[in-house]
Amino acid sequence: MHLYEDLFAIDRSSKLVDGIKKHLIVLNVQNRRHGVQARRGDGTFGEIVPGQPPIIDPGFVVARGTIATVEIGVEVKILAKAMIKQIDRVITDLCNQVAQFRKHGDNPICIGIVGINQADRYVSWEADRSYPTTGRDGYLHPIQEAAEANRRLRDLAAPAFDEFLMLPYKASNEPPYPFEWLDFTETTKDYASVLTRISSKYQRRP
């Protein structure tokens, strides 16, 4: 929801801003197109079905509703630990979602967002049992796998998308559950740049 709020806030596409103000384009309330069988994405945005009332949430500018088309599709993945073990599945899921966004002739702007943990330690939980990383084979710390995960995503997943944003962060999943961006300034610039390019692409849509 906040990505679309931010696209409105930077005001770089008059076509997008006008459509949002008039509630002609909305965030999909169900993450699927009415009448189209396709795997849902994490955040789809498109033309509202005529006659359907938009849902306006307090504090938000972008309305929600049932959409007939996908104009922007977002897929998000978060990698926290054991990244290389699951990287092939993550890449396949990302690329397959692009095909789902484009089903039935839509030509959406497809956006991939992946968070990659850079912490030097991580603990996963199963009920009351904890499983800390050790730094040895099979239990590598996130920082030991992050660079390779990043490389594979850049090479194998990013080309399928119109925009692909990597979000490097640090989180250990241990009390008091600290979280921080690896480089807040660079992450802010990367995000702002992606928003600007999405706006430009939307403005050029026929």
N, C-alpha and C positions, 0 to 999 in steps of 0.2 A: 504493500500500500504506500509506503513512504517513497519508494522510487518514483511512482507516478505523481505523488505530491511534489517531489523535488523537480520533476520535469516541468510541472506547472509553475513552480516558484522561480525557476531561472528564466522563464519567459523568453525562450529562444526560438519558439515555433508558434507563430500566430495561428496556424491551422489547428495545432494541438490545443492551445489555450482556449481558443474560441469553441472548439468541440466540447471541451470539459465544462466550460461555463454554461453552455446550452444543454448539457447532459445528453449530448448525442453520442459521445464516446465515454465508456464507463469501464471500471474495473469489474471483471467477471465475478459475479456472486458465487458461482459454482465451479469456476475454472474449467468450463467446457462450453462449446457452442451449442445452441439449441438445434437439435436435429442432426448433429454430427457426432458419429462414434469415433472418438479419439482419446488417447490417454491425456489426462489433465496435466497442465503445467503448474508451476508454482505461483504464477501471476500472469493472467492473460487480460488483455485490454482491447476493446474493439467497439463496434457499433452496437448500440442497444437495440433489442427487438422492438420495432414500432408498437406503440400502445402499451408497453410495459412501463410501470412507474419506476423511476430510479430510487435507490435507497441512499439517503444522505446521512452520513454518520457525523455526530457532533465533533467539531474540531478538524474535519477533513473537507477539502475542496472537491476532490475527485469522488464522484458518486459511484455506487455499485449497482449492478443489474444483470439481467440475462442478455448475453451478447449473441449476435448473429454472425459476426466475423471476428477474426483475430488480426489486429493491426500491430500489436506488440506482444511478444511472448517471452516470459522470463523463466529460466530453470536454475535452481539453486542447489548446490551440494556443499556440505561441510565435511572436511577431512580432519579428524582429530588425532587418530592413532592408527597403527597397522595400515598405513596408507598404500603401500606397494601391494599388499595382499589383496586389496579391493580396487586398485586403480583401474584394472581392465573393465570391471563392471561399471564403475563410475563413468568412464569414458563412453562406454556403450550406451548407458542410460542418457547421457547428455546428448549424444549424436542422434539417438532414436527420438528424443523429444523434439528436436528440430523438425524431423519428418512429420511428427504429430501436429505441430503448429501449422505446417504447410498443407495439411490434408484438405481436400476438397477445394483446391485452387486458391486458397488464401496466400498472400505474399507478405507475411508479417516481418517486422524487424525482430530478429531472434537474439536474445541476450542470455549469455551464460555467466553465472556468478559462482565462484568457488572459493570458499574459505580454506586456508591451509595452515594448520597449526605449526608453530615454530618453537614450541616450548621445549625445555631441556628435560622435562619429566611429565608423565601423564598417568592418571589412575582411572581405570574404568571400573564400573560397579555392576554387580549382579546380586540383587537383594542386599544383604549385609556383607557380602564378600567383595573384597577389593583386589584389583589386578594391576599393580604398578608396572610401568615399563622399567626395564633393567639396563638397557643399552646393549644387550647381547642378541644374537640371532633369534628372531621370532618375537622379541620383546623390545625392539628398538625404540628409542625416544623419538618423539615427533621431529625434532630438529635434525635427526640423522636421516630421515626419509624425505623431508620437505623439498629439497632441491630436485631430487629425481622425480617426485610427484609433480612438481611444477613443470619440469621439462616435458614429461609425457603429456600433460594436459595441454601445454602450449603447442606441442607438435601434432597431437592426435585429436584433440577436442576443439580447440579454439578455431581452426579453419572452418568448422561447420556453422559457426555463429557470425552474425553481423558485428556483435560486440562481445568481448569476453573479458571479464573483470576478475582478477585474482586478488583476494583479500588475505594477506599474511597477518596472522594474529598469534597471541600467546595465551594459552589456557592450560592449567594443570588438572582441573576437575577435582581439586582437593580443597577442603575448607581453608580459608574463607572464600574459595572459588574466585581467585583473581582473574581478570581479563584485561588485556591491553593489545592495541595494534602494534605490530612490529615497528612501523614508522608511521605515526599518525599523519604527519604532514604530507608524505608521499601518497598515502592511501586517500587522503582528502583530494589531492590533485588528480589522482587516477579516477576517482569516482566523478568528480566535477567534469573531467574531460569526456568520460563516457556519456554523461548526461547531455553534454553539448553536442556530441556526435549523434546521439539518438534523436535529439531535437532536429538537427539538420537533416537527417535521413527522413524523419517524419514530414518535415516541411516539403520535401521533394516528392512525396508520395502523390500519385495521380489522383 
